[in-house]
Amino acid sequence: MKNTALTHIHQLLGAKMVPFAGYNMPVSYEGVNAEHETVRNSVGVFDVSHMGEFLLTGDNALALIQKVTSNDASTLEVGKAQYSCLPNEKGGIVDDLIIYRIKENQYLLVVNASNIQKDWDWISKFNDLGVDMKNLSDAYSLLAIQGPKAIQAMQSLTSVDLSALKYYHFEVADFAGIEHVIISATGYTGSGGFEIYCKNSEVEQVWNSVFEAGKPFGIKPIGLAARDTLRLEMGFCLYGNDINDTTSPLEAGLGWITKFTKEFTNSENLKIQKEAGIKKKLVGFELSDRGIPRHDYQIVDKNGNDIGIVTSGTMAPSLGKAIGMGYVKSEFASVDSDIFIVIRDKKIAAKVVKTPFYKR
């Protein structure tokens, strides 16, 4: 089991630690609901240093990225980030990722922890273009400072005007007394904030400075359990749950990051799928009756016929109701469709709703 550079701090803080994607990670400190509300109402910090980082450099770096990702990275300027995915050759998704354009011919790809080796092998397979690839995953740490008070709380730590940093934009600048830190206006919570990339040797200084600066704003450490409830309230996909090697980006509602203005892995077949119409679709739903939907629970129609499967579900702390996401046959995918979740052999009524579930 790998540790992050901050594992000892989480243990000192009394975090409940669990194995996650090969890492020893904090799942909670004071409890998921309290941590969730901290991020929704003030500011919280996640150690997500288990995520993977690949640096691609060279004249053909963009060409390689265009070949392996579904979104159009040619629109990226230096200082801008983009959400995308790596389609496989069978219609599914190798991983979802964020692409940062660092310099003219240099890009940082941030991938899911559980897929680091798989993604590295996949991208390398297509690198017949002489692109210099470096796997920085074991050398870099990542803190997600999330919540509506993040700008106020962190402004004293940097010369960058944080309020002027637009969503999915970033700067390489000073932060917490350290130069060349990536300050990125991104996150997985829907409550605003930043993600901070620095070297493992620097992260403890950053962590301590962040908590010192955030003290007047009620800053707290947040675990992976609240990260999951926060992202689910936003309808954000989690790799391994809502998207995987067998789900197409079109079925997953990721048509907006699937650009047919260029050729990429399996783009021809995905284009055919789009034209023919998809047979199943990822939807958000709310339970009308008591119960909590969980991953892999069956979804049925009113007559008990199988129509799909739950991919993610929880009791949403911000909403006080049970919500979930799942794949259903396309004829049941429109908003307000009545569906039923099978929980302990009982059909629990639910309704398809528009995501995000939570609106600021």
NUTORVEX-16205 format. One record per residue (C-alpha): residue number from 1; x, y, z. Coordinates in steps of 0.1 Angstrom, whole numbers. Example, Ala and Ser with C-alpha at 12.3 -4.5 7.8 and 13.67 -1.06 7.14 Angstrom:
// residues 2
NODE    i      x      y      z
NODE    1    123    -45     78
NODE    2    137    -11     71
This chain:
// residues 360
NODE    i      x      y      z
NODE    1      0      0      0
NODE    2     15     34    -10
NODE    3     13     64     12
NODE    4     10    100      1
NODE    5     35    126     15
NODE    6      8    136     40
NODE    7     -3    102     53
NODE    8     14    108     87
NODE    9     -6    140     91
NODE   10    -39    124     84
NODE   11    -31     97    110
NODE   12    -22    124    135
NODE   13    -55    141    128
NODE   14    -73    109    136
NODE   15    -86    103    101
NODE   16   -102     69     93
NODE   17    -78     55     67
NODE   18    -88     30     40
NODE   19    -70     13     11
NODE   20    -81     32    -21
NODE   21    -65     27    -56
NODE   22    -34     11    -40
NODE   23    -30     40    -16
NODE   24    -36     44     21
NODE   25    -62     73     20
NODE   26    -83     93     45
NODE   27   -119     84     40
NODE   28   -133    107     68
NODE   29   -122    127     98
NODE   30   -153    139    117
NODE   31   -180    122     95
NODE   32   -192    125     59
NODE   33   -222    148     65
NODE   34   -202    174     85
NODE   35   -174    173     60
NODE   36   -198    176     31
NODE   37   -214    207     47
NODE   38   -180    223     54
NODE   39   -173    222     16
NODE   40   -207    234      6
NODE   41   -207    263     31
NODE   42   -171    273     38
NODE   43   -139    256     28
NODE   44   -123    222     31
NODE   45    -91    205     19
NODE   46    -87    171      3
NODE   47    -54    153     -1
NODE   48    -58    137    -36
NODE   49    -21    131    -42
NODE   50    -29     96    -53
NODE   51    -40    110    -87
NODE   52    -16    105   -116
NODE   53      3    131   -136
NODE   54     19    126   -170
NODE   55     40    154   -187
NODE   56     40    153   -225
NODE   57     65    175   -242
NODE   58     76    181   -279
NODE   59     64    193   -313
NODE   60     40    164   -316
NODE   61     26    165   -280
NODE   62     -7    180   -292
NODE   63     -9    155   -321
NODE   64     -6    126   -297
NODE   65    -32    140   -273
NODE   66    -56    146   -303
NODE   67    -51    110   -313
NODE   68    -59     94   -279
NODE   69    -85    118   -264
NODE   70   -121    126   -274
NODE   71   -122    163   -268
NODE   72   -105    189   -291
NODE   73    -73    199   -273
NODE   74    -63    222   -302
NODE   75    -86    248   -286
NODE   76    -65    249   -254
NODE   77    -44    280   -248
NODE   78    -15    281   -223
NODE   79    -31    285   -189
NODE   80    -63    266   -198
NODE   81    -74    231   -188
NODE   82    -99    207   -204
NODE   83   -119    177   -193
NODE   84   -117    148   -217
NODE   85   -116    110   -219
NODE   86    -95     83   -235
NODE   87   -118     61   -257
NODE   88   -108     25   -262
NODE   89   -111      6   -294
NODE   90   -143    -12   -284
NODE   91   -166     17   -277
NODE   92   -158     21   -240
NODE   93   -136     45   -219
NODE   94   -100     38   -208
NODE   95   -102     67   -183
NODE   96   -114    103   -180
NODE   97    -88    130   -174
NODE   98    -79    167   -173
NODE   99    -55    181   -198
NODE  100    -35    213   -189
NODE  101    -16    232   -215
NODE  102     15    243   -196
NODE  103     36    257   -224
NODE  104     34    259   -262
NODE  105     45    223   -267
NODE  106     40    209   -231
NODE  107      9    194   -216
NODE  108      1    179   -182
NODE  109    -24    150   -182
NODE  110    -40    143   -148
NODE  111    -55    108   -146
NODE  112    -73     86   -120
NODE  113    -52     69    -94
NODE  114    -65     34   -102
NODE  115    -57     38   -138
NODE  116    -21     53   -138
NODE  117     -3     22   -153
NODE  118    -32     14   -176
NODE  119    -33     49   -190
NODE  120      5     52   -193
NODE  121      6     20   -213
NODE  122    -24     30   -234
NODE  123    -10     65   -244
NODE  124     25     50   -249
NODE  125     11     25   -274
NODE  126      1     54   -297
NODE  127     33     74   -292
NODE  128     50     68   -325
NODE  129     55    106   -328
NODE  130     86    110   -306
NODE  131     68    128   -278
NODE  132     88    129   -246
NODE  133     66    113   -219
NODE  134     73    116   -182
NODE  135     53     99   -154
NODE  136     54    123   -125
NODE  137     28    106   -104
NODE  138     51     95    -76
NODE  139     69    128    -74
NODE  140     39    152    -72
NODE  141     12    159    -46
NODE  142    -23    174    -52
NODE  143    -45    193    -27
NODE  144    -81    202    -36
NODE  145    -91    233    -16
NODE  146   -128    235    -22
NODE  147   -158    256    -11
NODE  148   -173    291    -15
NODE  149   -148    307      9
NODE  150   -117    292     -9
NODE  151   -108    324    -27
NODE  152   -110    346      5
NODE  153    -92    320     26
NODE  154    -63    314      2
NODE  155    -57    349    -13
NODE  156    -30    358     13
NODE  157     -8    328      1
NODE  158     -3    339    -35
NODE  159      4    370    -57
NODE  160    -22    356    -82
NODE  161    -56    373    -81
NODE  162    -76    342    -73
NODE  163   -109    359    -79
NODE  164    -98    366   -115
NODE  165    -89    330   -122
NODE  166   -117    316   -144
NODE  167   -131    281   -141
NODE  168   -108    256   -159
NODE  169    -80    281   -160
NODE  170    -47    279   -141
NODE  171    -15    297   -133
NODE  172     20    284   -125
NODE  173     29    308    -97
NODE  174     40    313    -61
NODE  175     18    297    -34
NODE  176     25    293      3
NODE  177     61    305     -1
NODE  178     69    281    -29
NODE  179     75    290    -66
NODE  180     62    272    -96
NODE  181     31    257    -81
NODE  182      1    250   -104
NODE  183    -30    269    -90
NODE  184    -59    255   -109
NODE  185    -95    267   -108
NODE  186   -109    232   -110
NODE  187   -124    206    -86
NODE  188   -148    177    -82
NODE  189   -173    192    -57
NODE  190   -193    219    -75
NODE  191   -187    244    -47
NODE  192   -158    263    -63
NODE  193   -122    264    -52
NODE  194    -88    253    -65
NODE  195    -65    224    -70
NODE  196    -28    229    -61
NODE  197     -1    208    -76
NODE  198     34    208    -60
NODE  199     63    184    -53
NODE  200     60    159    -26
NODE  201     89    176     -8
NODE  202     68    209     -7
NODE  203     33    197      2
NODE  204     37    196     39
NODE  205     47    233     39
NODE  206     17    240     16
NODE  207     -7    220     38
NODE  208      4    238     70
NODE  209      2    273     53
NODE  210    -33    265     39
NODE  211    -47    255     73
NODE  212    -31    286     89
NODE  213    -45    309     63
NODE  214    -79    292     64
NODE  215    -83    291    102
NODE  216   -105    323    103
NODE  217   -128    307     76
NODE  218   -133    274     95
NODE  219   -112    253     71
NODE  220   -112    216     78
NODE  221    -96    185     63
NODE  222   -120    164     42
NODE  223   -120    127     33
NODE  224   -128    107      2
NODE  225   -163     98     15
NODE  226   -175    134     13
NODE  227   -157    138    -20
NODE  228   -180    111    -33
NODE  229   -212    126    -20
NODE  230   -202    161    -33
NODE  231   -194    149    -68
NODE  232   -226    128    -69
NODE  233   -248    158    -60
NODE  234   -232    174    -91
NODE  235   -238    144   -113
NODE  236   -201    141   -120
NODE  237   -190    107   -133
NODE  238   -167     85   -112
NODE  239   -145     61   -132
NODE  240   -152     25   -122
NODE  241   -187     33   -112
NODE  242   -205     55   -138
NODE  243   -180     51   -167
NODE  244   -157     22   -175
NODE  245   -142      1   -203
NODE  246   -177     -9   -215
NODE  247   -196     24   -214
NODE  248   -194     48   -243
NODE  249   -189     85   -238
NODE  250   -222     91   -256
NODE  251   -241     67   -234
NODE  252   -225     85   -203
NODE  253   -238    119   -214
NODE  254   -203    129   -224
NODE  255   -211    139   -259
NODE  256   -200    174   -251
NODE  257   -164    162   -247
NODE  258   -166    139   -278
NODE  259   -157    161   -308
NODE  260   -160    146   -343
NODE  261   -142    176   -358
NODE  262   -110    154   -356
NODE  263   -101    117   -358
NODE  264    -93     99   -325
NODE  265    -93     64   -312
NODE  266   -126     47   -323
NODE  267   -141     80   -335
NODE  268   -156     64   -366
NODE  269   -176     38   -346
NODE  270   -187     64   -320
NODE  271   -199     86   -349
NODE  272   -220     57   -362
NODE  273   -233     51   -326
NODE  274   -243     88   -324
NODE  275   -261     87   -358
NODE  276   -279     54   -351
NODE  277   -290     66   -316
NODE  278   -279     52   -283
NODE  279   -298     23   -267
NODE  280   -290     31   -231
NODE  281   -283     63   -213
NODE  282   -268     74   -179
NODE  283   -295     93   -160
NODE  284   -299    110   -126
NODE  285   -328     99   -104
NODE  286   -344    107    -71
NODE  287   -361     82    -49
NODE  288   -398     89    -42
NODE  289   -399     63    -14
NODE  290   -376     54     15
NODE  291   -343     36      7
NODE  292   -308     42     -5
NODE  293   -297     32    -40
NODE  294   -263     15    -43
NODE  295   -239      5    -71
NODE  296   -251    -25    -91
NODE  297   -287    -24    -78
NODE  298   -312    -34   -105
NODE  299   -335     -8   -122
NODE  300   -369    -20   -134
NODE  301   -401     -6   -149
NODE  302   -435     -7   -132
NODE  303   -440    -43   -144
NODE  304   -407    -54   -129
NODE  305   -390    -58   -163
NODE  306   -352    -52   -162
NODE  307   -344    -18   -177
NODE  308   -310     -9   -163
NODE  309   -285     -7   -134
NODE  310   -275     18   -107
NODE  311   -239     30   -110
NODE  312   -238     55    -80
NODE  313   -262     63    -51
NODE  314   -263     80    -18
NODE  315   -284     99      7
NODE  316   -275    134     -5
NODE  317   -265    155     26
NODE  318   -273    189      9
NODE  319   -307    177     -3
NODE  320   -319    154     24
NODE  321   -330    128     -1
NODE  322   -318     97    -18
NODE  323   -303    102    -52
NODE  324   -284     81    -78
NODE  325   -272     77   -113
NODE  326   -276     47   -135
NODE  327   -279     34   -170
NODE  328   -315     28   -183
NODE  329   -329     19   -217
NODE  330   -332     51   -238
NODE  331   -370     51   -237
NODE  332   -369     55   -199
NODE  333   -342     82   -199
NODE  334   -363    114   -203
NODE  335   -368    137   -173
NODE  336   -398    127   -151
NODE  337   -398     91   -163
NODE  338   -410     67   -136
NODE  339   -385     40   -127
NODE  340   -381     16    -98
NODE  341   -349      6    -79
NODE  342   -348    -29    -65
NODE  343   -337    -27    -29
NODE  344   -338    -59     -8
NODE  345   -362    -75    -33
NODE  346   -386    -45    -31
NODE  347   -394    -21    -60
NODE  348   -387     14    -47
NODE  349   -403     42    -68
NODE  350   -379     68    -83
NODE  351   -381     96   -109
NODE  352   -355    105   -136
NODE  353   -343    141   -129
NODE  354   -320    166   -146
NODE  355   -285    168   -131
NODE  356   -269    185   -113
NODE  357   -290    175    -84
NODE  358   -275    203    -63
NODE  359   -277    238    -75
NODE  360   -257    266    -58
